[in-house]
């Protein structure tokens, strides 16, 4: 099964050369400011590249090993609550990446409530937009796409524990949580809200992050993926790599979306 792109030409360029040129420009600017790190996990934005591509590039200063578990948001609500794509490949304009059968099978064994369901991935952009960056950093990486619609702390903890065991067996794996931060607030408000969430991420505190988001009404769309990442790497050390808002691209600070890049060592 080949999963074809659904947001090529809208969220990012639909032509290979233009796409690679854009990504390479983002990465070049990021590498001028930060050194590459061997993170075990990263948080990366997933909006249109015009808005979030530069912030996303800071996430991808991470060295990309042989395998990547990608935790995405199910904005559409289609299919299973927590869905593994299963066997096959994902195509984007600058290449194709194969799904990792070994990691996928292990996750299914470790978490019985996880189901194979390509439908949950069929119209979703949050994982797709990570792939062009992954291809530029390591075109041979094997991917394990997991879509989340269930954001409960219990589900994040269960999936995180399953991924912990994957990392023990396959240490050459990076975990990617796809998430944008505050949506459609004034820039000053967004930065304050996202700082509250960031404090809990830096403390590696998924329960605290859940409470902060709920108590402060933070419109962070990837809460499930981020909590899962934090659960997956107990004892890890988090680092804030970059933060920006859509105002940088749009010039409109009255209603912005926040984009944050974090690395987990």
Helices and strands as residue ranges (DSSP letters): E 2-3, H 16-31, E 41-44, H 49-59, E 67-73, E 82-84, E 89-92, E 95-98, H 101-110, E 115-116, G 118-121, H 128-137, E 142-148, H 153-169, E 173-178, E 183-185, H 187-202, H 206-216, H 223-232, E 238-245, H 247-250, E 256-264
